[in-house]
Amino acid sequence: MSTILTIDLDALASNYRYCCEQVSPGTCAAVVKADGYGLGIRRVARALHHAGCRRFFTATHREGITLRSLLPDVEIFVLEGITPFNIDHVPEHRLVPVLINLQQARDWAELAAASAKPLPAIIKIDTGMTRLGFSECDLQTLAADASLIAQIDLRYVMTHFACAEDTSSTMPERQLERFGRLRALLPDAPTSIGNSAGSLRGPKLAGDLARVGIALFGGNPFGANGIPLRPVLKVQSHILQLREIKQETTVGYGATFRAKPGMKIATV
Ligand SMILES: *Cc1c(COP(=O)(O)O)cnc(C)c1O
């Protein structure tokens, strides 16, 4: 066999434990969206569960259902929230939606009213990413609607950093400040704030429930700076052709790279 891809599940477990040590114990959730960052959600989740992880975030309800069939006892949060395509499946598989706007909150509350009990959810507040999450205006509308709020069993209030890996940026602090102000509009609940970069900077940027993704797989968000994360993925292959450049020449599609004399070009 000419190419071997190795997934090191011991390294994954070790990275999970390292992340847990950076935040309060038991408060590190694993983000396993995009099929476990491409490494296979089943094997990744099983290994993380074995390492003690009991809370997971997926992007879609389908990933959530896959996870549920594997791990009956864990908490599974779905980042897409509630959509017309998943509302019938989310409660059935005990998935907890991350509600990102008023429409989602209303749909979830309506379902709760129909089942005569509040339904669990996370509320995500946008504080500068400008991607998913409640705007300030919509959050005020939500907060002012007591009957709507009463239908939601609020597990966490969440936000997401735009650039926590940039330690010279003041944006994370500004996002935290905004988050503190906005979440005060809602009933008191634990927080979920940091991605890998935020959480590795300590408990303040992690919140009560860290959401680590790339760090689990060995990706150091700060570049090479001595954080003891272990690479989970290794690809080995053999060199098919090796050529020595005698005269300056372009290499490959688009002819954008210029190789200088003395360079060696390997094709793997
Ligand atoms: C992907 C994602 C994470 C994890 O981010 P990493 O940088 O991979 O740790 C956390 N929170 C949300 C909302 C995400 O979409």
The ligand as an SDF file (V2000), in Angstrom:
LIG
                    3D

 15 15  0  0  0  0  0  0  0  0999 V2000
  -16.4770   25.1280   15.3230 C   0  0  0  0  0  0  0  0  0  0  0  0
  -16.9730   25.7880   16.5430 C   0  0  0  0  0  0  0  0  0  0  0  0
  -16.2660   25.6810   17.7550 C   0  0  0  0  0  0  0  0  0  0  0  0
  -14.9220   24.9870   17.8540 C   0  0  0  0  0  0  0  0  0  0  0  0
  -13.9600   25.8120   17.2820 O   0  0  0  0  0  0  0  0  0  0  0  0
  -12.4030   25.4060   17.2920 P   0  0  0  0  0  0  0  0  0  0  0  0
  -11.7100   26.6480   16.8790 O   0  0  0  0  0  0  0  0  0  0  0  0
  -12.2510   24.2920   16.2990 O   0  0  0  0  0  0  0  0  0  0  0  0
  -12.0870   24.9720   18.6610 O   0  0  0  0  0  0  0  0  0  0  0  0
  -16.8160   26.2670   18.8750 C   0  0  0  0  0  0  0  0  0  0  0  0
  -17.9880   26.9300   18.8160 N   0  0  0  0  0  0  0  0  0  0  0  0
  -18.6900   27.0640   17.6690 C   0  0  0  0  0  0  0  0  0  0  0  0
  -19.9640   27.8120   17.6730 C   0  0  0  0  0  0  0  0  0  0  0  0
  -18.2070   26.5000   16.4910 C   0  0  0  0  0  0  0  0  0  0  0  0
  -18.8910   26.6490   15.3550 O   0  0  0  0  0  0  0  0  0  0  0  0
  1  2  1  0
  2  3  1  0
  2 14  2  0
  3  4  1  0
  3 10  2  0
  4  5  1  0
  5  6  1  0
  6  7  2  0
  6  8  1  0
  6  9  1  0
 10 11  1  0
 11 12  2  0
 12 13  1  0
 12 14  1  0
 14 15  1  0
M  END
$$$$
